[in-house]
Amino acid sequence: MQRRTFIKQASASAAALSLGGLTATAQSYNRIIGANERINVAIIGCQRRYGGLLDSISKTPNTQVVFVSDVNQQRQNKAIEKVAKVMGQKPQGEKDMRKIMENKEVDATFHATPDHWHAPGSILSMQGGKHVYVEKPCSHNPAEGEMLIAWQKKTGLQVQMGAQQRSSLESQEIIQAIHEGLIGEAYHATAFYSNNRGRVPDANKIPVPDYLDWELFQGPAPRTDFIDIVGDYNWHWYWRWGTAETGNNATHEFDIARWALQVKFPEEVRVNSAKNHFRDDPWTMYDTMYATLKFPGGKVINWDGKSRNANPTYGGGRGTVIYGTEGSVFVDRGHYKHYDRDGKLVTEKVSGGDEAGTALGGGGSLTDRHVRNFFEAIRGKAKLACPIDEGAISTNLCHYANTSSREGDAALAIDPQTGKYKNKKIMKKYWGRDYEKGWAPEQA
């Protein structure tokens, strides 16, 4: 029997195994299960998000991290040691993810790289026969979302976007209730994020550090000089690599809003955006955005993003408010509240989980559930909570808002059937991107 068929058919045993009266932890269980039953994993990107993913992988039986990859040698070395400590087995390090895709013993890859690498890296994984867990946003532009969906359909592999709130039992419960008429007809949702990000340090062109492979970092992005602030987190605020705060965080809340309203593509998008704080810093994008997305049938999603003003406008740092003809619902990663039309609290449910909200890197109970769901889907025992065809649509809402901002907050007409821009000039300019020669992802 071929290895992948065996994995899918093998029974996923309990997280603890009785051995001579002793109970083995999930980590020790991983080490003693035969190789044919184990799912071998590579983690691509070893900075902020990888720690939360590693913790979740370590809690899932029959998994082993066999590779870690980062273009920063120092981070990769630290990751090797951390994986050895957490999983009980030392992984290999390989800074060039392309070499990992050639290794037939790797079954699944986790992509926690900068945004411009999410889709190209995931496509390389699928070309190499790997299942994919890709962090949000799944793409740097809408064309890459199309490519991801096409490659998934061509290969039949499991491809999950890291929208972990889709795996929240409380969110699943309240969204289903909304669909069943709990608040009448749901017609409007406001998704929000508030944080107190500080000033970005001044950027300086300096020689590339000897521990960093700048060529691999840039990968599919057009080449530019190295600046000393991009290697950690601040690449987010440059269009060459990042997708702004909307791509960084609105992806999560847009996904919940779209799920609740049962909508797909909008027909019109317009935003009010500006850089209102620390205007002398090298952050090249807006830090404040209010977006309005109008959908067929009169449904509306708003995005209220305040990166540098942590005012708790809606009672928390992030979440979604859904309005219906007979009431409303507030939902975030930790709980939900159901109100009647008079504004009286009817029901409140708290998850008791520990998923991070606005903290960098995240991780926690929802990531645990989302990662486990991914592995169960690989084994044929579950359906993905956020399959790539859903994740790509939610990510597109971010791209639309960003395009409006980059065009001076212009109103954009969208084809609600295809999701494409109706304006041909906008379509040509923003649907895809320019790639460095030789680095463009292949079409399926």
Disulfide bonds with the S-S distance in Angstrom:
none
